[in-house]
Amino acid sequence: MDNVFKALSDKNRRQILKLLRKKDLSAGEIAEHFDISKPSLSHHLNILKQANLVQTERQGQNIIYSLNTTAIQELISWIYDFKEKDDSNIKNGG
């Protein structure tokens, strides 16, 4: 989970996830939305991949990036469980 929070801590990586929510994209297509160097973009994509937030698939010479919805669902579940525990502490006077 630490890798997920590290990945989400950067606004560029959050923006990449928003783009991938709409459709799968190649690195070149992602780069069109940013004013950063290709090595920087590659670094951001690698962090997202290490956090398991994106998946890759080779299509010819391109690598296509897609959102890993399973990892996003696990994060949402973790946050929901965290909130549930917090709510029960409030109800129990804790």
Protein Blocks (a to p, Z undefined) as FASTA:
>chain_A
ZZmmmmmmpmklmmmmmmmmmpccdfklmmmmpccdfklmmmmmmmmmmnopaccddehj
bccddddfklmmmmmmmmmmmmmmmmmmmmnoZZ
